[in-house]
Amino acid sequence: MKMSVFMDYNTMREKLPMPEYGRNIQNMVNHIMTIEDREKRNRAAQTVIDVMGNLYPYLRDVPEFKHKLWDHLAIMTDFTLNIDYPYDPPSPEILHEKPGKVPYNQHSLKYRHYGLIITKMIETATRMEGEEQRILIEQIANQMKKLYIAWNKDSVQDDKIFKDLEEMSDYKLKVPSDLKLGEVKVQPVKKKKKKK
């Protein structure tokens, strides 16, 4: 006599709308849908919300989190659960809305490898005078050297950095002739060890 063995894999089961809560919670939610008495259904829904909150005990008492749990319950019932929600349940359309486009600041930088912050620092330095301006020019030039080497992985002459700095300031800044920049070491690229 042959016995057939049926393996019950999750991949063969119905897809969960909120997989982070697991199949047991979904089974509880499915059971709530079968309760005919509205008062019992409301109590059962509250119980399931409490169990869902127990999965995240550190968030359980946060008011926004409670709201989120009720929204998730509505999603898990495909928005068909007829209970007295403590919050307005979400509409099914929210699941299909495309997120808004993130606006990116587009700056046309001639020297992109120095970045926008260096450009703004140079603008600030043009409004300064005397020793304060000299100190800022030195700090900017040293940072530019680091950024140049990080971008190009080659050593760079200080004159190149000074020329770029003056050009980026529309020649409003003049690098002091006695200014010396610090040494920047090029980090060697680590080679991956081959597995044997």
C-alpha positions as CSV (number, residue, x, y, z in Angstrom):
1,M,0.0,0.0,0.0
2,K,1.5,3.3,-1.1
3,M,1.2,6.4,1.1
4,S,1.3,9.8,-0.6
5,V,3.2,12.4,1.4
6,F,2.0,16.0,0.9
7,M,4.5,18.6,1.9
8,D,3.0,22.0,2.8
9,Y,5.4,24.7,1.7
10,N,4.9,28.4,2.3
11,T,5.5,29.0,-1.4
12,M,2.4,26.9,-2.2
13,R,0.2,28.8,0.3
14,E,-1.7,32.0,-0.3
15,K,0.5,35.1,-0.4
16,L,0.4,37.2,2.8
17,P,-0.6,40.8,2.5
18,M,1.6,41.8,5.5
19,P,4.3,39.0,5.7
20,E,6.0,40.7,8.7
21,Y,3.2,39.5,11.0
22,G,3.4,35.9,9.9
23,R,0.8,33.3,8.9
24,N,-0.6,32.8,12.4
25,I,-1.6,36.4,12.8
26,Q,-3.1,36.3,9.3
27,N,-5.1,33.2,10.3
28,M,-6.4,35.1,13.3
29,V,-7.4,38.0,11.1
30,N,-9.2,35.5,8.7
31,H,-11.1,34.1,11.7
32,I,-12.3,37.6,12.7
33,M,-13.8,37.9,9.2
34,T,-16.1,34.9,10.0
35,I,-17.5,36.3,13.3
36,E,-21.0,37.5,12.7
37,D,-21.7,39.4,15.9
38,R,-20.3,42.9,15.5
39,E,-19.4,43.3,19.2
40,K,-17.5,40.0,19.3
41,R,-15.8,41.0,16.1
42,N,-14.7,44.4,17.6
43,R,-13.3,42.6,20.7
44,A,-11.5,40.0,18.5
45,A,-10.0,42.8,16.4
46,Q,-8.7,44.5,19.5
47,T,-7.2,41.3,20.7
48,V,-5.4,40.8,17.4
49,I,-4.1,44.4,17.5
50,D,-2.7,43.6,21.0
51,V,-1.0,40.5,19.7
52,M,0.4,42.4,16.7
53,G,1.7,45.1,19.1
54,N,3.4,42.4,21.2
55,L,5.6,41.6,18.2
56,Y,7.1,45.1,18.6
57,P,7.0,45.7,22.4
58,Y,9.3,48.7,22.2
59,L,6.7,50.5,20.0
60,R,3.5,49.1,21.5
61,D,2.6,52.3,23.5
62,V,3.5,54.8,20.8
63,P,0.2,56.4,19.6
64,E,1.3,56.6,16.0
65,F,2.2,52.9,16.1
66,K,-1.3,52.0,17.3
67,H,-2.7,53.8,14.3
68,K,-0.3,51.9,12.0
69,L,-1.4,48.6,13.5
70,W,-5.1,49.4,12.7
71,D,-4.1,50.4,9.2
72,H,-2.3,47.1,8.8
73,L,-5.3,45.2,10.1
74,A,-7.4,46.9,7.4
75,I,-4.8,45.9,4.7
76,M,-4.7,42.3,6.0
77,T,-8.5,42.0,5.5
78,D,-8.4,43.6,2.0
79,F,-10.3,46.6,3.5
80,T,-13.4,44.6,4.0
81,L,-13.5,44.1,7.8
82,N,-16.6,45.8,9.2
83,I,-15.7,46.9,12.7
84,D,-15.6,50.2,14.8
85,Y,-12.1,51.4,14.0
86,P,-10.6,53.9,16.5
87,Y,-9.0,55.7,13.5
88,D,-10.2,56.3,10.0
89,P,-9.2,53.2,8.0
90,P,-7.1,53.8,4.9
91,S,-8.5,53.5,1.5
92,P,-7.4,50.7,-0.9
93,E,-5.9,53.3,-3.3
94,I,-3.0,54.0,-0.9
95,L,-1.5,50.6,-1.8
96,H,-1.3,51.5,-5.5
97,E,-0.3,55.2,-5.3
98,K,3.1,55.9,-6.7
99,P,5.4,57.8,-4.4
100,G,6.0,61.5,-5.1
101,K,9.1,62.4,-7.0
102,V,12.0,63.4,-4.8
103,P,13.3,66.8,-5.9
104,Y,17.1,66.8,-6.3
105,N,19.1,69.9,-6.2
106,Q,20.9,70.3,-9.5
107,H,23.9,72.5,-9.2
108,S,26.1,73.1,-12.2
109,L,29.6,72.8,-10.7
110,K,32.6,73.2,-12.9
111,Y,34.7,71.3,-10.4
112,R,32.3,68.6,-9.3
113,H,35.0,66.6,-7.4
114,Y,35.4,69.5,-4.9
115,G,31.6,69.5,-4.2
116,L,29.1,72.2,-3.4
117,I,30.3,72.8,0.2
118,I,33.7,73.8,-1.0
119,T,32.1,76.2,-3.5
120,K,30.0,77.7,-0.7
121,M,33.0,78.0,1.6
122,I,34.9,79.9,-1.1
123,E,32.0,82.3,-1.5
124,T,32.1,82.9,2.3
125,A,35.9,83.5,2.1
126,T,35.4,86.2,-0.5
127,R,33.4,88.2,2.0
128,M,36.1,88.0,4.7
129,E,39.2,90.0,5.1
130,G,42.7,89.9,6.6
131,E,43.9,87.0,8.8
132,E,40.5,85.4,9.0
133,Q,40.3,85.1,5.2
134,R,43.9,83.8,5.1
135,I,43.1,81.0,7.6
136,L,39.9,80.0,5.7
137,I,41.8,80.0,2.4
138,E,44.4,77.6,3.9
139,Q,41.7,75.3,5.3
140,I,39.8,75.3,2.0
141,A,42.9,74.6,0.0
142,N,43.9,71.7,2.3
143,Q,40.4,70.2,2.0
144,M,40.5,70.7,-1.8
145,K,43.7,68.8,-2.0
146,K,42.3,65.9,0.0
147,L,39.2,65.8,-2.2
148,Y,41.3,66.0,-5.4
149,I,43.4,63.0,-4.3
150,A,40.3,61.0,-3.2
151,W,38.8,61.6,-6.6
152,N,41.8,61.1,-8.8
153,K,44.0,58.8,-6.7
154,D,47.1,60.7,-8.0
155,S,49.3,63.2,-6.2
156,V,48.7,66.8,-7.1
157,Q,50.8,69.9,-7.1
158,D,49.8,72.7,-4.7
159,D,49.9,75.1,-7.6
160,K,47.0,73.2,-9.2
161,I,44.9,73.5,-6.1
162,F,45.7,77.2,-5.7
163,K,44.8,77.8,-9.4
164,D,41.5,76.0,-9.0
165,L,40.6,77.9,-5.8
166,E,41.3,81.3,-7.4
167,E,39.3,80.3,-10.5
168,M,36.4,79.0,-8.4
169,S,36.3,82.4,-6.6
170,D,36.1,84.3,-9.9
171,Y,39.6,85.5,-9.0
172,K,38.2,87.4,-5.9
173,L,40.6,85.4,-3.7
174,K,44.4,85.5,-4.1
175,V,46.3,82.6,-2.4
176,P,49.1,83.9,-0.3
177,S,52.5,83.2,-2.0
178,D,54.0,81.7,1.2
179,L,51.1,79.2,1.7
180,K,52.1,75.6,2.0
181,L,49.6,72.7,2.0
182,G,49.9,69.6,4.2
183,E,50.9,66.3,2.7
184,V,48.1,64.0,1.8
185,K,48.9,60.3,1.6
186,V,47.3,58.2,-1.1
187,Q,45.7,55.2,0.5
188,P,46.8,52.1,-1.4
189,V,43.9,49.9,-2.7
190,K,43.7,46.7,-0.8
191,K,43.7,43.7,-3.0
192,K,41.2,41.0,-2.2
193,K,42.7,37.7,-1.1
194,K,42.0,34.9,-3.5
195,K,40.1,32.0,-1.9
196,K,41.9,28.7,-2.1
